[in-house]
Amino acid sequence: MTTTTKEKIDRERVELLKIISHPLRVEILEQLEDGVKCVSDFEEFLETSQPNISQHLGLLRRAGLIDYYMDGRLRCYFLVNPLVHDVLKLLRKQYEEDLEAPAYCPVTKTGKYPGDRSH
């Protein structure tokens, strides 16, 4: 893999995380994990306007995470990118403890972590 290809993939991953990072978009994606939803379905559980919901849906669609089909006048949205399930699963994961502090500096092999990380 060339550096430019790796850099492109890295940029795409960062952009994907930026797109998913909005709380409303996370909620939309979580709802779509349960199956197809129309804009009116989203209005029932999201406390925001229909135009705002449509903007978020459009962004998720342009990013290739979701798509829709028409049922009469209704747009019915669904997930298309399998990465969404993995990202949402990771976001829901609960950890019992933080990672252990290092015993010493890896360069000098001396020093010690100075204290409590609970702050």
Secondary structure, DSSP 8 states (H G I E B T S, - for coil): --HHHHHHHHHHHHHHHHHHTSHHHHHHHHHHHTS-EEHHHHHHHSSS-HHHHHHHHHHHHHTTSEEEEEETTEEEEEE--THHHHHHHHHH---SS-----SS-TTTS-----S----
